[in-house]
Amino acid sequence: MNVLIQAPACHLRWTVTRVAAHLYAVAATKNGADYDFVGNFKSLTDAHRAGRRYAEHMAHQSRQPSDSRVLMRQVA
């Protein structure tokens, strides 16, 4: 008998905050609650680019066979 098991979903998001003139801080999360500091950037464009790259990197790291959305497991 096959049983479907739901794996937890990933919540990838980044936030950009202006901390001074021409200085933007980037933080990102993969679970919606705990944010990681990504870095400080001189332009808004660079800040969003860094947030997007961080999110892509985290998404690729979470795409391992054991982390698929729906897993099939044989039940005896």
Backbone as CSV, one residue per row, in Angstrom:
resi,resn,N_x,N_y,N_z,CA_x,CA_y,CA_z,C_x,C_y,C_z
1,MET,0.837,-1.169,0.000,0.000,0.000,0.000,0.888,1.240,0.000
2,ASN,0.574,2.204,-0.835,1.330,3.446,-0.899,0.632,4.526,-0.076
3,VAL,1.416,5.312,0.657,0.889,6.397,1.476,1.565,7.692,1.045
4,LEU,0.778,8.734,0.845,1.343,10.037,0.510,1.678,10.787,1.791
5,ILE,2.882,11.315,1.843,3.321,12.082,3.000,3.642,13.491,2.518
6,GLN,3.030,14.497,3.112,3.304,15.881,2.745,4.575,16.354,3.438
7,ALA,5.497,16.910,2.664,6.708,17.500,3.222,6.452,18.991,3.464
8,PRO,7.163,19.594,4.391,6.953,21.016,4.650,7.328,21.864,3.446
9,ALA,6.560,22.905,3.198,6.823,23.804,2.083,7.877,24.828,2.493
10,CYS,8.569,25.341,1.512,9.588,26.342,1.757,8.977,27.731,1.536
11,HIS,9.315,28.665,2.363,8.808,30.029,2.281,10.007,30.948,2.060
12,LEU,10.388,31.170,0.796,11.563,31.971,0.491,11.150,33.421,0.274
13,ARG,11.795,34.311,1.024,11.482,35.731,0.913,12.686,36.536,1.379
14,TRP,12.870,37.697,0.805,13.908,38.608,1.281,13.313,39.979,1.490
15,THR,13.970,40.767,2.328,13.521,42.116,2.612,14.710,43.062,2.485
16,VAL,14.440,44.238,1.922,15.459,45.264,1.767,15.035,46.469,2.594
17,THR,15.958,46.949,3.442,15.678,48.091,4.312,16.727,49.169,4.077
18,ARG,16.279,50.391,3.882,17.214,51.499,3.730,17.703,51.906,5.122
19,VAL,19.012,51.814,5.346,19.567,52.127,6.656,20.262,53.483,6.676
20,ALA,20.644,54.007,5.518,21.259,55.333,5.397,21.187,55.739,3.926
21,ALA,21.624,56.931,3.641,21.661,57.369,2.244,22.596,56.441,1.463
22,HIS,22.090,55.847,0.419,22.855,54.936,-0.441,23.384,53.715,0.302
23,LEU,22.643,53.230,1.287,23.022,52.007,1.988,21.762,51.208,2.324
24,TYR,21.705,49.976,1.825,20.536,49.112,1.988,20.960,47.787,2.616
25,ALA,20.225,47.353,3.612,20.475,46.074,4.276,19.500,45.035,3.734
26,VAL,19.996,43.823,3.534,19.178,42.731,3.004,19.150,41.589,4.014
27,ALA,17.955,41.092,4.286,17.770,39.908,5.122,16.846,38.958,4.363
28,ALA,17.031,37.661,4.572,16.224,36.676,3.850,15.792,35.568,4.803
29,THR,14.683,34.908,4.433,14.153,33.817,5.240,13.743,32.666,4.335
30,LYS,13.797,31.476,4.878,13.271,30.323,4.140,12.096,29.684,4.857
31,ASN,11.781,30.165,6.077,10.651,29.605,6.797,9.610,30.658,7.184
32,GLY,9.856,31.911,6.849,8.888,32.962,7.138,9.011,33.573,8.518
33,ALA,9.889,33.046,9.359,10.009,33.547,10.727,11.434,33.979,11.064
34,ASP,12.404,33.151,10.748,13.799,33.421,11.091,14.528,34.003,9.888
35,TYR,15.027,35.230,10.032,15.719,35.907,8.935,17.228,35.800,9.103
36,ASP,17.939,35.608,7.988,19.392,35.612,7.941,19.843,36.933,7.325
37,PHE,20.864,37.546,7.899,21.419,38.767,7.331,22.219,38.397,6.093
38,VAL,21.910,39.027,4.956,22.603,38.753,3.704,23.757,39.727,3.514
39,GLY,23.526,41.022,3.774,24.604,41.993,3.631,24.091,43.404,3.461
40,ASN,25.028,44.344,3.347,24.730,45.748,3.077,25.158,46.066,1.651
41,PHE,24.351,46.866,0.959,24.621,47.171,-0.443,24.407,48.646,-0.707
42,LYS,25.149,49.183,-1.699,25.124,50.619,-1.978,23.958,51.055,-2.849
43,SER,23.343,50.123,-3.551,22.204,50.500,-4.393,21.031,49.560,-4.149
44,LEU,19.859,50.053,-4.414,18.645,49.259,-4.254,18.647,48.078,-5.229
45,THR,19.140,48.313,-6.431,19.222,47.244,-7.435,20.131,46.110,-6.959
46,ASP,21.300,46.470,-6.441,22.219,45.444,-5.937,21.631,44.697,-4.749
47,ALA,20.908,45.414,-3.907,20.302,44.786,-2.731,19.263,43.741,-3.144
48,HIS,18.392,44.094,-4.086,17.382,43.127,-4.545,18.032,41.969,-5.298
49,ARG,19.060,42.245,-6.037,19.769,41.174,-6.750,20.357,40.178,-5.749
50,ALA,20.954,40.688,-4.671,21.529,39.809,-3.647,20.442,38.986,-2.957
51,GLY,19.297,39.599,-2.653,18.193,38.868,-2.038,17.671,37.767,-2.944
52,ARG,17.563,38.080,-4.228,17.087,37.092,-5.199,18.079,35.941,-5.316
53,ARG,19.374,36.246,-5.371,20.392,35.192,-5.462,20.397,34.318,-4.215
54,TYR,20.231,34.928,-3.060,20.181,34.158,-1.815,18.978,33.209,-1.832
55,ALA,17.827,33.720,-2.249,16.621,32.885,-2.311,16.802,31.741,-3.304
56,GLU,17.413,32.015,-4.458,17.666,30.958,-5.439,18.616,29.908,-4.869
57,HIS,19.651,30.356,-4.175,20.608,29.430,-3.580,19.912,28.529,-2.542
58,MET,19.083,29.125,-1.704,18.369,28.337,-0.696,17.389,27.367,-1.350
59,ALA,16.759,27.789,-2.440,15.822,26.903,-3.139,16.560,25.703,-3.734
60,HIS,17.729,25.930,-4.298,18.492,24.827,-4.874,19.004,23.882,-3.800
61,GLN,19.359,24.419,-2.643,19.826,23.566,-1.551,18.709,22.699,-0.993
62,SER,17.469,23.199,-1.059,16.353,22.436,-0.502,15.810,21.407,-1.475
63,ARG,16.287,21.394,-2.720,15.800,20.443,-3.731,16.619,19.171,-3.722
64,GLN,16.536,18.453,-2.652,17.177,17.154,-2.544,16.065,16.119,-2.534
65,PRO,16.355,14.894,-2.936,15.294,13.877,-3.015,14.477,13.725,-1.733
66,SER,15.086,13.914,-0.584,14.345,13.741,0.666,13.440,14.941,0.966
67,ASP,13.588,16.044,0.224,12.804,17.245,0.478,11.706,17.489,-0.553
68,SER,11.344,16.495,-1.341,10.310,16.712,-2.343,8.959,16.953,-1.674
69,ARG,8.063,17.622,-2.396,6.769,18.018,-1.832,5.932,16.821,-1.386
70,VAL,5.836,15.818,-2.216,5.055,14.639,-1.866,5.959,13.423,-2.004
71,LEU,6.070,12.682,-0.965,6.923,11.502,-0.963,6.051,10.249,-0.952
72,MET,6.494,9.243,-1.669,5.801,7.958,-1.664,6.586,7.014,-0.763
73,ARG,5.892,6.346,0.136,6.556,5.411,1.034,5.759,4.115,1.026
74,GLN,6.457,3.033,0.938,5.831,1.715,0.955,5.491,1.347,2.392
75,VAL,4.259,0.989,2.642,3.817,0.589,3.971,3.526,-0.907,3.954
76,ALA,4.096,-1.609,4.913,3.909,-3.068,4.948,2.651,-3.437,5.703
